[in-house]
């Protein structure tokens, strides 16, 4: 056998070393669990990315072509203007991560950036300093630039060997089945699952006095309890929510230097919302019925309206006046699965406050503050999220309340309703309800003496029949007709005086807005879809009565009543990709 030379031996050794190194660096198989990839021992991670791009256009959002149309604000990140009050392109970008360790621990973190975009704002001119100055309505550009922010974050931990689970942070949650109390506010929640029975307790620090520059008891805190029993395909659930509001009554200087303020100094609200619901399926029909009762006590402000600009309060104002809260509501939904076609109907009713001068608050609101709900975030009403008349960003007030009388008079007693519909000449947006809230909790809530309360409103009646159609795979068409009305209009009628306020006949009707709309969505794959929607809306007799109380031409001496007879139009196209 020939002996190996020294060079050959060295070559063999190099080849062996290279083979060993290659073997050690060979890629390991990737372990996947759904969308999660293992990144360490028992640690799985899911990267999330989403973008959606809209072009929105509207006309006569205030139902009056004689009042010059304008957006709600010039702020490039204003969500109200994005959804309903603009002719512009805007985007929403999200980037986040979800991580899991074994079966007990989950962490979620999501960032979001959302704003209007054009040739300047795309180049980081997000404070709108170009063109700068003031617009034709005297409004300066925004100076705030929010940019990317933390939209949601939470930690979820399952206690091993127990039925208990804890979640801390700001996820997208709702308490009841209809989603009438829910948001992505920060919360501390404890869940228990005991077979077919489950329960939840939760604390929500909703509004913090730190934003007011205060400490101590000047917060709005909410506490909830829920219990449910599954009788598949049916579910029975009971929810109780306690609102303890001291935020709206914080001791701040009056008059407000920004807007109408958040309440009267010293006012307090302690209310309990009780919700019982039943859902299920009977043959091809699935449905939900939820009944709600609001009880509690509120106290009006102790300081009142005394100030340099308002030395005396309105007639009937009593500092520290007590109010009993009692109101109710019903929410229902039914849908029949007939194959390609699925007709549906949604129903919302909330009691109204008929007397703004008594010591009772009978107007129903799902929260003690002007807040959103998660009703269109549930599977029952998610296809109605595009309807401004159901629970989206509501329409501008009739004729944007241009020139409407603003302030108390000896004849009316309580604050004139004009202060809540809008300040005279202001944008007059969100006249009836807050975004994602089906109830009229904004209308009339400053009419009761000495207290700013969502429980003082004319009540709500919303009926929304419609149909879903699935003609081809990946295609969905939804059409709906949405009627909105008030239950009682006494609050509005007391805000104006017959013979003094031009255009006031002494009566305000109950019909608010009729809306006909729908959308077509084409889902090309699980990650990409295109949606095109259109809406047309017109005023009912009640809001036409309010439109006639507005001056449609303040440049001309005298009072020229608006008619509110023009149709409000909206169209929007959305391109969305999600991973």
C-alpha positions in Angstrom: 0.0 0.0 0.0 1.4 3.3 -1.0 2.1 5.7 1.9 0.2 9.0 2.0 2.4 12.1 1.4 2.2 14.9 3.9 0.3 17.1 1.5 -2.3 14.4 0.8 -2.8 13.9 4.5 -3.4 17.6 5.0 -5.9 17.6 2.2 -7.8 14.7 3.8 -7.9 16.5 7.1 -9.2 19.7 5.5 -12.0 17.8 3.8 -13.0 16.0 7.0 -13.1 19.3 8.9 -15.2 20.9 6.2 -17.6 18.0 6.2 -18.0 18.2 10.0 -18.6 22.0 9.9 -21.2 21.6 7.1 -22.9 18.9 9.2 -23.0 21.2 12.2 -24.5 24.1 10.2 -27.2 22.1 8.4 -30.6 23.9 8.7 -33.0 22.6 11.2 -36.6 22.0 10.2 -39.0 24.9 10.9 -41.7 24.1 13.4 -45.1 25.8 12.7 -48.3 26.1 14.7 -50.8 27.8 12.4 -49.3 31.2 11.6 -46.7 30.9 14.4 -43.1 29.9 13.9 -40.9 28.5 16.7 -38.0 30.9 17.4 -36.7 29.3 20.6 -37.5 26.4 22.8 -41.3 26.5 23.2 -41.4 30.1 22.0 -43.5 30.8 19.0 -43.9 34.1 17.2 -46.3 35.6 14.6 -45.4 38.8 12.7 -48.4 40.8 11.7 -48.6 43.4 8.9 -51.6 45.2 7.4 -52.3 48.1 5.2 -55.5 49.5 3.8 -55.9 52.5 1.4 -59.1 54.4 1.0 -60.4 57.1 -1.3 -63.5 58.8 0.2 -65.8 61.4 -1.3 -68.9 63.0 0.0 -71.5 65.7 -0.9 -74.0 67.6 1.2 -73.0 65.8 4.3 -75.2 68.3 6.2 -78.2 67.8 3.8 -77.9 71.5 2.7 -76.2 72.6 -0.5 -76.6 76.3 0.5 -74.1 75.8 3.4 -70.5 75.6 2.2 -69.2 72.0 2.7 -66.2 71.6 5.0 -64.3 68.8 6.7 -64.6 68.3 10.4 -61.0 69.4 11.0 -57.7 70.0 9.1 -55.8 67.5 11.2 -54.3 64.9 8.9 -55.1 62.1 11.4 -58.7 63.0 12.1 -60.7 59.7 11.9 -64.0 61.5 11.7 -63.0 63.3 8.5 -61.4 60.2 7.1 -64.5 58.1 7.3 -67.3 60.5 6.4 -66.3 64.1 6.0 -63.7 64.4 3.2 -62.8 64.2 -0.4 -59.3 62.6 0.0 -57.1 59.6 0.1 -56.1 58.2 3.5 -54.3 55.1 4.7 -54.1 52.9 7.8 -50.8 50.9 8.4 -50.3 48.4 11.1 -47.3 46.4 12.2 -47.2 44.0 15.2 -46.1 40.8 16.8 -47.8 38.1 18.8 -45.6 35.7 20.8 -46.5 32.5 22.8 -44.6 30.6 25.4 -45.7 27.0 25.9 -49.5 26.9 26.5 -49.7 29.5 29.3 -48.3 32.9 28.2 -49.2 35.1 25.2 -47.9 38.6 24.4 -49.4 41.0 21.8 -48.1 44.3 20.5 -49.6 46.3 17.6 -48.5 49.7 16.2 -50.6 51.8 13.9 -50.2 54.9 11.7 -53.3 56.4 10.1 -53.7 59.7 8.2 -54.7 61.6 5.1 -52.1 61.6 2.4 -51.3 63.7 -0.7 -48.2 65.1 -2.3 -47.2 67.0 0.8 -48.2 64.8 3.7 -46.5 61.8 2.1 -43.3 63.8 2.5 -43.8 64.1 6.3 -45.7 67.4 6.2 -48.1 65.9 8.7 -48.8 69.2 10.5 -50.3 70.7 7.4 -48.1 73.8 7.5 -48.4 73.9 3.8 -50.5 75.7 2.7 -50.7 77.0 6.3 -52.5 80.0 7.5 -56.2 79.7 8.2 -58.9 78.2 5.9 -62.0 80.0 4.7 -63.7 79.2 7.9 -60.9 80.7 10.0 -59.4 77.5 11.2 -55.6 77.1 11.6 -53.8 73.9 10.6 -53.1 71.3 13.2 -49.8 71.2 15.0 -50.0 67.8 16.5 -48.3 64.9 14.7 -49.2 61.6 16.3 -47.4 59.4 13.8 -47.0 55.7 14.7 -48.5 54.9 18.1 -49.2 51.8 20.2 -52.7 50.8 19.2 -53.0 47.6 21.3 -50.9 45.7 23.7 -51.7 42.9 26.2 -50.3 40.0 28.2 -52.5 36.9 28.7 -51.6 34.2 31.3 -53.3 30.9 32.0 -52.7 29.7 35.5 -51.7 26.1 35.2 -53.9 23.5 36.9 -56.8 26.1 37.4 -59.7 27.3 35.3 -58.5 30.9 35.6 -56.9 33.1 33.0 -55.7 36.7 33.3 -55.4 39.4 30.6 -53.8 42.8 31.3 -53.4 45.6 28.6 -55.4 47.1 25.8 -57.0 44.5 23.5 -60.1 44.9 21.4 -62.8 43.6 23.9 -66.5 43.7 24.5 -68.6 42.7 27.5 -72.0 41.8 26.3 -73.1 39.8 23.3 -74.3 42.8 21.3 -71.1 44.7 22.1 -72.8 47.7 23.6 -70.0 48.2 26.1 -66.5 47.5 24.7 -63.5 49.2 23.2 -59.7 48.9 23.2 -59.3 50.8 26.4 -56.7 49.4 28.9 -58.2 46.8 31.3 -57.4 44.2 34.0 -59.5 41.1 33.3 -59.8 37.7 35.0 -61.6 34.9 33.2 -62.9 31.6 34.5 -64.0 28.6 32.4 -66.0 25.8 34.1 -67.2 23.5 31.3 -70.2 25.2 29.7 -70.2 28.0 32.2 -67.8 30.9 32.0 -67.4 34.2 34.0 -65.3 37.4 33.8 -64.5 40.3 36.1 -62.8 43.4 34.8 -61.6 46.8 35.8 -61.1 49.6 33.2 -59.3 52.8 34.1 -61.2 54.6 31.3 -60.2 58.3 31.7 -57.3 59.4 33.8 -57.1 62.8 35.7 -53.4 63.0 34.7 -54.6 64.4 31.3 -56.3 67.2 33.2 -53.2 67.9 35.2 -54.8 66.6 38.4 -54.5 63.8 40.9 -56.8 62.1 43.4 -60.4 61.3 42.7 -60.9 62.8 39.2 -61.0 59.7 37.1 -63.6 57.6 35.3 -63.2 54.0 36.3 -65.5 51.2 35.1 -66.0 47.7 36.8 -67.8 44.8 35.1 -69.0 41.3 35.9 -70.2 38.8 33.3 -71.5 35.2 33.4 -72.6 33.0 30.5 -73.9 29.5 29.9 -73.5 27.7 26.6 -76.4 25.6 25.4 -74.9 25.1 21.9 -76.0 26.5 19.5 -77.6 28.8 22.1 -76.0 31.1 24.7 -77.5 32.9 27.7 -75.5 35.7 29.3 -75.8 38.3 32.1 -73.5 41.3 32.3 -73.3 44.1 34.9 -71.2 47.3 34.4 -70.6 49.9 37.1 -69.6 53.4 36.0 -67.9 55.7 38.5 -67.4 59.0 36.8 -65.5 61.9 38.5 -63.6 62.9 35.4 -66.4 65.0 33.9 -66.8 66.8 37.2 -63.2 67.6 37.8 -62.5 71.1 39.3 -61.4 73.0 36.2 -61.5 76.6 35.3 -64.7 77.9 33.7 -65.4 78.9 31.0 -63.5 76.3 29.0 -60.8 77.6 26.7 -61.2 74.6 24.4 -64.6 73.5 23.2 -67.7 73.2 25.5 -65.8 71.3 28.2 -66.5 67.9 29.6 -69.0 68.7 32.4 -69.9 71.0 35.3 -67.3 71.2 38.1 -68.3 68.9 40.9 -70.8 66.7 39.0 -70.7 63.0 39.8 -72.2 59.9 38.2 -72.7 56.4 39.7 -74.6 54.2 37.4 -75.1 50.5 36.9 -75.9 48.9 33.5 -77.5 45.5 33.6 -77.6 43.5 30.4 -79.3 40.1 29.7 -79.0 38.4 26.3 -79.9 35.3 24.5 -78.5 34.2 21.2 -78.7 31.1 19.1 -80.0 29.4 15.9 -83.4 27.9 15.0 -83.3 26.1 11.7 -81.9 28.6 9.1 -82.4 31.6 11.4 -79.8 32.9 13.8 -80.7 35.7 16.2 -79.9 37.8 19.2 -82.1 39.5 21.8 -80.6 41.7 24.5 -82.5 43.7 27.1 -80.8 46.5 29.1 -81.6 48.5 32.2 -79.7 51.5 33.5 -80.0 52.6 37.2 -78.1 54.8 39.5 -77.7 58.3 40.8 -76.0 61.5 39.5 -75.3 64.8 41.1 -75.1 68.1 39.2 -72.2 70.5 39.4 -71.8 72.6 42.5 -70.1 75.6 40.9 -72.5 76.1 38.1 -72.1 78.6 35.2 -70.9 81.6 37.2 -68.1 83.2 35.4 -67.1 86.5 33.8 -68.9 85.7 30.7 -71.9 83.9 32.3 -72.5 85.6 35.7 -75.8 83.8 36.2 -76.9 80.3 35.4 -79.9 79.4 33.3 -83.3 79.5 34.9 -83.9 76.4 37.0 -80.2 75.8 37.7 -79.5 74.4 41.2 -75.9 73.6 42.2 -75.4 70.1 43.5 -78.8 68.9 42.3 -79.4 65.2 42.6 -80.8 63.1 39.7 -82.1 59.5 39.7 -81.1 57.4 36.7 -83.5 54.9 35.2 -83.7 53.9 31.5 -83.9 50.9 29.3 -83.1 49.6 25.9 -83.6 46.6 23.6 -81.3 45.4 20.8 -82.2 42.6 18.5 -81.0 40.9 15.3 -82.3 38.1 13.1 -80.8 36.6 9.9 -82.1 33.8 7.7 -79.6 31.7 5.8 -81.4 30.8 2.5 -78.2 29.9 0.6 -77.0 32.6 -1.7 -79.4 35.1 -0.2 -79.5 36.0 3.5 -82.1 38.6 4.5 -81.6 40.3 7.9 -83.0 43.0 10.2 -81.4 44.9 13.1 -83.4 46.7 15.8 -82.3 49.2 18.4 -84.6 51.0 20.9 -83.6 53.2 23.8 -85.8 55.1 26.2 -85.9 58.9 26.0 -85.8 61.7 28.7 -89.1 63.6 28.3 -88.6 66.4 30.9 -85.3 68.3 31.1 -86.4 70.1 34.2 -87.2 67.2 36.6 -84.8 65.3 38.7 -84.9 62.1 36.6 -82.6 61.0 33.8 -84.5 58.6 31.5 -82.5 58.8 28.3 -80.7 55.5 27.6 -77.0 55.5 26.9 -74.7 52.4 27.1 -72.1 54.5 29.0 -72.0 57.4 31.4 -69.7 59.2 29.0 -69.7 59.9 25.3 -68.0 56.8 24.1 -67.9 54.2 21.4 -69.4 50.7 21.5 -68.3 47.5 19.9 -71.6 46.7 18.3 -70.2 46.6 14.8 -67.2 44.7 16.0 -69.4 41.6 16.8 -70.4 39.0 14.3 -74.1 40.1 14.6 -73.7 43.7 13.2 -70.2 43.8 11.5 -71.8 44.1 8.0 -73.4 47.4 9.2 -70.1 49.1 10.1 -70.2 51.2 7.0 -73.6 52.7 7.8 -73.2 56.2 9.4 -76.9 56.1 10.3 -76.6 52.8 12.2 -73.5 53.2 14.3 -70.7 54.7 12.1 -69.5 58.3 12.3 -72.9 60.1 12.1 -73.8 62.7 9.6 -73.1 66.4 10.2 -75.9 68.2 12.0 -78.7 69.5 9.7 -77.2 72.6 7.9 -74.3 72.2 10.3 -76.4 74.3 12.8 -75.1 77.4 11.1 -76.3 80.4 13.0 -78.5 78.4 15.4 -79.2 80.2 18.6 -76.6 79.3 21.2 -77.1 79.9 24.9 -79.7 80.0 27.7 -82.6 82.3 27.9 -85.1 83.1 30.7 -87.8 81.6 28.6 -86.2 78.2 28.1 -84.6 77.5 31.5 -82.1 74.8 30.6 -79.2 75.3 28.3 -80.3 75.7 24.7 -80.0 72.6 22.7 -78.0 74.6 20.2 -74.9 74.2 22.4 -75.0 70.5 21.9 -76.0 70.3 18.3 -73.1 72.6 17.7 -71.7 75.9 18.7 -73.1 78.4 16.2 -71.2 78.4 13.0 -69.0 75.4 14.1 -68.7 72.2 12.2 -71.7 70.6 13.9 -70.3 67.1 13.6 -71.4 64.0 15.6 -74.8 65.6 16.2 -76.6 62.5 17.5 -74.1 59.7 18.4 -70.5 58.9 18.8 -68.7 56.6 16.3 -69.7 53.0 16.7 -72.6 53.9 19.0 -76.2 53.3 17.8 -77.8 55.5 20.5 -78.5 59.2 20.4 -76.4 59.9 23.4 -75.0 63.2 22.1 -78.3 64.9 21.3 -79.6 66.9 24.2 -77.2 65.8 26.9 -76.6 69.4 28.1 -80.3 70.3 28.4 -80.7 69.2 32.0 -79.9 72.0 34.5 -76.4 71.8 35.9 -75.2 68.5 34.6 -73.6 67.2 31.4 -75.0 63.7 31.0 -75.5 61.2 28.2 -78.5 60.0 30.1 -80.4 63.1 29.1 -81.2 62.4 25.5 -84.4 62.1 23.4 -84.1 58.3 23.1 -83.4 56.1 20.0 -85.2 54.1 17.5 -83.1 52.4 14.7 -84.5 49.8 12.3 -82.2 48.4 9.7 -83.5 45.7 7.3 -81.3 44.4 4.5 -79.9 41.5 2.6 -76.6 39.8 2.1 -75.9 38.1 -1.3 -73.1 35.7 -2.2 -73.4 35.2 -6.0 -69.9 33.8 -6.5 -67.0 32.6 -4.4 -65.2 35.5 -2.9 -67.9 38.0 -3.7 -70.2 39.5 -1.1 -72.9 42.2 -1.7 -74.7 43.8 1.3 -77.6 46.3 1.0 -79.5 47.9 3.8 -82.0 50.6 4.6 -81.5 52.3 8.0 -84.1 54.4 9.7 -83.2 56.6 12.7 -85.6 58.4 14.9 -86.1 59.8 18.4 -88.6 58.5 21.0 -89.3 61.9 22.7 -88.5 65.4 21.5 -89.3 67.5 24.6 -85.6 68.1 25.2 -85.2 69.7 21.8 -88.5 71.7 21.9 -87.6 73.3 25.2 -84.4 74.6 23.8 -86.2 77.0 21.4 -88.9 79.6 21.9 -91.9 80.0 19.5 -92.1 83.5 18.3 -88.5 84.3 19.2 -86.4 81.7 17.4 -87.0 82.1 13.7 -88.3 79.0 12.0 -89.5 77.3 15.2 -93.1 76.2 15.0 -93.2 74.9 18.6 -92.9 71.3 17.5 -90.1 69.0 16.4 -90.8 65.7 14.7 -89.3 62.4 15.7 -87.9 61.2 12.3 -84.1 61.9 12.0 -82.5 60.3 9.0 -83.2 57.7 6.3 -80.3 56.0 4.7 -80.0 53.6 1.7 -76.6 52.1 1.2 -74.5 49.0 0.5 -71.2 47.6 -0.5 -69.6 45.0 -2.7 -66.5 43.2 -1.4 -64.3 41.0 -3.6 -62.0 38.8 -1.6 -59.3 37.6 -4.1 -57.5 35.5 -1.5 -57.3 35.2 2.3 -54.9 38.2 2.4 -56.3 40.7 -0.1 -59.7 42.2 -0.7 -61.3 45.2 -2.5 -64.4 47.0 -1.2 -66.6 49.6 -2.9 -69.4 51.2 -1.0 -72.0 53.9 -1.6 -74.7 55.6 0.5 -77.5 58.1 0.0 -79.3 59.7 3.0 -82.1 62.3 3.5 -83.6 64.0 6.5 -86.8 63.1 8.3 -89.3 65.6 9.6 -87.6 66.0 13.0 -84.2 67.0 11.6 -85.8 69.1 8.9 -87.4 71.1 11.8 -83.9 71.6 13.2 -82.5 72.6 9.8 -85.1 75.4 9.6 -83.7 76.8 12.9 -80.3 77.4 11.2 -79.4 80.5 9.2 -78.3 79.3 5.7 -76.8 82.7 4.8 -75.1 84.6 7.5 -73.7 87.1 5.0 -77.1 88.5 4.4 -79.0 90.5 7.0 -81.9 88.8 8.6 -82.6 85.1 9.0 -82.8 82.7 6.0 -83.9 79.3 7.2 -82.4 76.2 5.7 -84.5 73.5 4.2 -82.5 70.4 4.8 -84.0 68.8 1.7 -80.8 67.9 -0.2 -79.6 64.3 -0.3 -76.3 63.4 1.4 -74.0 61.2 -0.7 -70.9 59.2 0.0 -68.7 56.8 -1.8 -65.5 55.0 -0.7 -63.2 52.4 -2.2 -60.8 50.4 0.0 -57.8 48.2 -0.9 -56.7 46.0 2.0 -53.9 43.5 2.5 -53.4 41.6 5.8 -50.7 39.1 6.8 
